[in-house]
Amino acid sequence: MTLFALPVFDATVIVEGNELFKGQGSATQWAQRLAVEIGSVVIARKIGNGWALCGSVDGVDCVWGIYGQRLKRIG
């Protein structure tokens, strides 16, 4: 599921085939935006050498990365 129409122009890295944020600062800023959008706590978590967004939607734990300059759930 893709979220936001706002492009993610921050630097990214590829970790295990997933595009993630390169820096903690930008990941944290996007985590705050996503938290407001979904009404739940979202944190930035380091995965390999990148940063993903982690939270819960309707009781289901989710991890978001970047796909095509948009936030997208990753497995």
Secondary structure, 3 states (H helix, E strand, C coil): CEECCCCCCCCEEEECCEEEECCHHHHHHHHHHHHHHHCCCEEEEEECCEEEEEEEECCEEEEEEEECCEEEEEC
